[in-house]
Amino acid sequence: QRGRDHGEKLREKIKECWKFYHGLFLHVGWTDDEIKAAMDAVAGCVKAKFPEYHTEIKALAESSGRELWEIYALNSRTEILNGQRRNIGEEGDLGECTSIYVPETKILAQNWDWERRLEGLFTLFNITYPDGRRVLTLSEPGILAKIGMNTEGVGVLLNLLSHRDVNQKWGGKGRKDFKGCIPVHILLRSILDSHSYKDALETVKDCELCEASMSNLFVGDKHGNYSMIELGSTRIDMLSDSKDEGKIGLAKPTENLLPIHTNHFLRCGLESKVTGSASSYARQARCESLVKEKWPNLTVSDVKSILADKEGELPILRPYVPYPAKQVHHCKKRKRNLRRRRRWKTIDKEVPTYPNYKPVLECKICSRTFTSRSGMNRHK
């Protein structure tokens, strides 16, 4: 019933969400046949480990009028984007998320920097179970869960991580041999459905991963326990401060780290490599500096102030900047007058001023934007 309600009530929003992500998947080098093959492997894993989630996804797909593989692709959007074959790093510097936990005051918080056009689609799901448990999660239409908390006092945040040299191996060279995995967003739902902090960690430990399984699942509870669980393809490292870390077979850090995470690896054997943007490293350093000023007794007001910090060229709270790779629309008329100036217009009224960015050029046909004429001329 939950899946049917989700699909029926958010049918149009799911359609818009799929339109955005499908265009993005194609833009970063996937084909529909490859996505379908990957989702077959993922669905098999989910059905075996979490049959109730598989049933919910099937009902969601049927009631929303989408194909099953499309809903699985939305729930696997992290893995699909991690497994990109086209390097889009030069097209922009994605901000992404900054997460904090304060054990003393039990505050778990993050900001979530993503695509402007998705703001109107974000949805707050209130899930109630027969035993009285409730889950509150902020997610996107068609996706079972993302960040949130439950009435058992367990909460979870998400930081996307990536390491292209590993991620691109998912499916092999020909993208025909996909290893199944439990997608990050299904893992988030399983954490939120947990009865305790320890149950949440056990669930993650026992789940199948693949080459594209890279994220930080930031779990905290009402007792001051926390774990920054880095998924590093086939390896899991837990950066924690709790009574249970020694009982679940995950790695404990060799030195103390503040419970702060942005979008690069702190462990998983990748800490010596550059695995994030300049923004990620700048936000981590700035956040640590601000947190230390009032540690360990930060209040809700303190945490909000830190996550709203705008200092520096790559701030924690970043204004929207042009990021062409995320402003995607398939242009069906792309062969017509590709280089004629009349097809393009310059837009800058709604784009914040930001270092190293030029006025934006927008395609009049498909509305895709570019920060350089060379990018415009390569548009297909």
C-alpha positions in Angstrom: 0.0 0.0 0.0 2.8 2.4 0.8 4.3 2.0 -2.7 0.9 2.5 -4.3 0.2 5.7 -2.3 3.7 7.0 -3.2 3.2 6.4 -6.9 -0.3 7.7 -7.1 0.1 10.9 -5.1 3.5 11.9 -6.6 2.9 10.6 -10.1 3.7 13.9 -11.9 6.6 14.7 -9.6 8.1 11.2 -10.3 7.7 11.9 -14.0 9.7 15.1 -13.6 12.3 13.5 -11.4 12.8 10.7 -13.9 13.1 13.2 -16.8 15.9 15.0 -15.0 17.9 12.0 -13.9 17.4 10.1 -17.2 18.8 13.0 -19.1 21.7 13.1 -16.6 22.4 9.4 -16.9 22.6 9.7 -20.7 24.8 12.8 -20.4 27.4 11.0 -18.4 27.7 8.1 -20.8 25.0 5.5 -20.1 22.6 4.0 -22.5 19.1 2.7 -21.6 20.2 -0.9 -22.4 23.2 -0.6 -20.0 21.0 0.9 -17.2 18.4 -1.9 -17.7 21.2 -4.5 -17.4 22.6 -2.9 -14.2 19.1 -2.6 -12.7 18.4 -6.3 -13.3 21.4 -7.1 -11.2 20.4 -4.5 -8.5 16.8 -5.7 -8.4 18.0 -9.3 -7.8 20.1 -8.2 -4.8 17.3 -6.1 -3.3 14.7 -8.8 -3.8 16.9 -11.3 -2.0 18.0 -9.1 0.9 14.9 -6.8 1.3 11.9 -8.4 -0.3 9.6 -5.9 1.3 11.4 -3.0 -0.5 11.3 -4.8 -3.8 7.5 -5.2 -3.4 7.2 -1.5 -2.5 9.2 -0.5 -5.6 7.0 -2.7 -7.8 3.8 -1.1 -6.5 5.4 2.3 -6.8 6.3 1.7 -10.5 2.9 0.3 -11.3 0.9 3.1 -9.7 3.1 5.9 -11.1 3.0 4.5 -14.7 6.8 4.0 -14.8 8.8 0.9 -15.8 10.3 -1.1 -12.9 13.8 -0.5 -14.1 13.2 3.3 -14.1 12.2 3.3 -10.4 15.1 1.1 -9.6 17.3 3.6 -11.5 16.0 6.5 -9.5 16.9 4.5 -6.3 20.3 3.7 -7.8 21.0 7.2 -9.1 24.1 7.4 -6.9 25.6 4.2 -8.3 24.7 5.1 -11.9 26.3 8.6 -11.6 29.4 7.1 -9.9 29.7 4.7 -12.8 29.8 7.4 -15.4 32.1 6.9 -18.4 32.2 10.5 -19.5 34.5 12.8 -17.5 32.4 15.9 -16.7 34.8 17.2 -14.0 35.9 20.1 -16.2 32.4 21.4 -16.7 31.8 22.6 -13.2 32.7 22.2 -9.5 29.8 20.6 -7.7 29.3 21.8 -4.1 27.4 18.9 -2.5 26.9 18.4 1.2 28.4 19.2 4.6 27.4 17.0 7.6 27.9 17.4 11.3 27.0 15.4 14.5 27.3 16.8 18.0 27.4 13.9 20.5 27.1 16.1 23.5 23.8 17.7 22.4 22.7 14.9 20.0 22.4 17.2 17.0 22.7 15.6 13.6 22.5 18.0 10.7 23.6 18.7 7.1 23.0 21.0 4.1 22.2 19.5 0.8 23.6 21.3 -2.3 22.1 19.9 -5.5 20.3 21.0 -8.7 18.1 24.1 -8.5 15.4 22.6 -10.7 14.8 19.8 -8.2 14.0 22.1 -5.3 10.3 22.0 -6.0 10.3 18.2 -6.1 11.9 17.4 -2.7 9.3 15.6 -0.5 9.0 14.8 3.2 7.8 11.3 3.8 6.1 10.3 7.1 6.1 6.5 7.3 4.2 4.7 10.1 4.6 1.0 10.9 2.0 -1.3 12.6 4.2 -1.5 15.7 4.1 2.3 16.2 7.5 3.1 14.8 7.6 6.2 12.6 10.2 7.4 10.0 10.5 10.9 8.7 12.7 11.3 5.6 13.4 14.0 3.1 13.8 12.4 -0.3 13.0 12.8 -4.0 9.9 11.4 -5.7 10.3 7.8 -6.6 13.1 7.2 -4.1 12.3 5.3 -1.0 14.4 7.4 1.4 17.3 9.7 1.9 18.2 11.7 5.0 16.0 11.6 8.1 15.3 10.1 11.5 13.0 7.6 13.3 11.2 7.4 16.6 13.8 5.0 17.9 16.2 7.8 18.1 18.3 6.8 15.0 19.1 9.4 12.3 21.1 9.3 9.1 22.7 11.8 6.7 24.3 11.2 3.3 27.5 12.5 1.6 28.2 11.3 -1.9 31.7 10.0 -2.5 33.4 8.9 -5.7 36.6 7.6 -7.1 36.3 7.4 -10.9 39.2 4.9 -11.4 37.2 2.3 -9.4 33.6 3.4 -10.2 34.0 3.1 -13.9 34.8 -0.6 -13.6 31.2 -1.4 -12.7 29.9 -3.6 -15.5 33.3 -4.2 -17.1 34.6 -2.7 -20.2 31.6 -3.6 -22.3 29.1 -2.8 -19.5 27.6 -6.3 -19.8 28.6 -7.9 -16.6 27.1 -5.9 -13.7 27.6 -7.0 -10.1 24.5 -6.6 -8.1 24.5 -4.4 -5.0 22.1 -2.8 -2.5 21.8 0.9 -3.7 22.8 3.6 -1.2 19.2 4.9 -1.0 17.9 1.5 -0.1 20.5 1.3 2.6 19.4 4.6 3.9 15.8 3.3 4.1 17.0 0.2 5.9 18.9 2.3 8.5 15.8 4.4 9.1 13.7 1.3 9.6 16.2 0.0 12.2 15.2 -0.5 15.8 18.5 0.7 17.2 21.9 2.2 16.3 23.5 -1.2 16.5 20.9 -2.7 14.2 21.6 0.0 11.6 25.3 -0.8 11.6 24.7 -4.5 11.3 22.4 -3.9 8.3 25.1 -2.0 6.4 27.8 -4.5 7.3 25.8 -7.4 5.8 24.8 -5.7 2.5 26.3 -6.5 -0.9 28.4 -3.7 -2.5 29.7 -3.2 -6.0 32.4 -1.0 -7.6 30.0 2.0 -7.8 29.0 1.7 -4.1 30.7 4.8 -2.7 29.1 7.2 -0.2 29.3 8.2 3.4 26.4 7.1 5.6 26.5 9.3 8.6 24.5 7.5 11.4 23.9 9.1 14.8 21.6 8.3 17.7 19.9 9.8 20.8 22.6 8.4 23.1 25.5 10.2 21.5 26.8 7.3 19.3 27.8 8.0 15.8 29.4 6.4 12.8 30.6 7.9 9.6 30.4 4.8 7.5 32.4 5.1 4.3 31.5 2.7 1.5 34.6 2.3 -0.6 33.5 -0.1 -3.4 34.2 -3.5 -1.7 35.5 -2.0 1.5 33.6 -0.5 4.5 35.4 1.8 7.0 33.6 3.1 10.0 34.8 6.3 11.7 33.0 6.2 15.0 32.8 7.0 18.6 30.5 4.4 20.2 30.4 1.4 22.4 29.5 -1.0 19.6 32.2 -0.4 16.9 34.3 -3.3 18.1 31.4 -5.8 17.8 30.4 -5.6 14.2 33.7 -6.2 12.3 34.2 -2.8 10.8 37.4 -0.8 10.9 38.0 1.8 13.6 40.0 4.9 12.7 43.6 5.0 14.1 43.2 8.6 15.2 40.4 10.8 16.4 38.4 12.8 13.9 35.7 15.3 14.5 32.3 14.0 13.4 32.3 16.1 10.2 32.1 14.9 6.6 32.0 16.5 3.2 32.5 14.8 -0.2 35.9 13.1 -0.2 37.2 10.0 1.5 38.7 10.2 5.0 39.6 6.5 5.1 38.9 3.4 3.1 42.5 3.4 2.0 41.8 6.4 -0.2 42.7 9.2 2.2 46.1 9.8 0.5 44.4 10.3 -2.9 42.4 13.3 -4.2 38.8 11.9 -4.2 36.8 15.1 -4.0 36.6 18.6 -5.5 38.4 21.7 -4.1 35.1 22.7 -2.6 34.9 19.5 -0.5 38.3 19.9 1.0 37.7 23.6 1.6 34.3 22.9 3.3 35.8 20.2 5.5 38.6 22.5 6.8 36.3 25.5 7.3 33.7 23.4 9.1 36.3 21.8 11.4 37.6 25.3 12.3 34.1 26.6 13.2 33.1 23.5 15.1 36.3 23.6 17.2 35.4 27.1 18.4 32.4 25.8 20.5 33.1 22.1 20.8 31.6 20.1 22.4 28.6 22.1 23.5 27.2 23.3 20.1 23.5 24.2 20.1 21.0 24.0 17.2 21.6 27.7 16.5 25.4 27.1 16.4 25.0 24.3 13.9 22.6 26.2 11.7 25.1 29.1 11.7 27.9 26.8 10.6 26.0 25.2 7.8 24.9 28.7 6.6 28.5 30.0 6.6 29.4 31.9 3.4 33.0 32.8 4.0 35.7 32.0 1.4 35.7 31.3 -2.3 34.3 27.8 -1.7 32.0 28.3 1.2 29.9 25.8 3.2 26.7 27.4 2.0 27.3 28.1 -1.6 25.2 30.2 -4.0 23.9 28.5 -7.1 26.6 28.4 -9.8 26.3 27.3 -13.4 26.9 23.6 -13.6 26.2 22.5 -17.2 26.5 18.8 -16.5 23.5 19.0 -14.1 21.4 21.2 -16.4 20.5 18.5 -18.8 17.8 18.1 -21.5 18.0 15.9 -24.5 17.8 18.3 -27.5 15.8 16.5 -30.2 16.5 19.3 -32.7 20.3 19.3 -32.1 21.3 19.0 -35.7 19.6 22.3 -36.7 21.8 25.4 -36.8 24.1 24.3 -34.1 26.5 27.2 -34.4 24.2 30.0 -35.4 24.3 32.8 -32.9 20.5 33.3 -33.0 20.0 30.0 -31.4 21.7 31.2 -28.2 21.0 33.9 -25.7 23.1 35.2 -22.9 21.5 35.0 -19.4 23.0 36.4 -16.3 20.2 38.0 -14.3 19.5 35.0 -12.1 23.0 33.5 -12.0 25.0 34.6 -9.0 28.4 36.2 -9.5 31.1 33.6 -8.8 34.8 33.6 -9.3 36.0 32.1 -12.6 32.6 31.9 -14.2 31.5 33.8 -17.3 28.0 34.9 -18.4 26.0 31.9 -19.2 24.9 30.9 -22.7 21.6 29.1 -23.0 20.3 27.0 -25.9 16.9 28.4 -27.0 15.8 24.9 -28.1 16.6 22.7 -25.1 17.5 25.4 -22.4 20.8 23.7 -21.6 23.4 26.3 -20.4 27.1 26.7 -21.0 29.8 28.8 -19.4 31.9 29.0 -22.5 31.5 29.3 -26.3 33.5 26.2 -26.9 31.2 24.2 -24.7 28.2 25.7 -26.6 29.7 24.8 -29.9 30.3 21.2 -28.8 26.7 20.9 -27.8 25.0 17.8 -29.4 
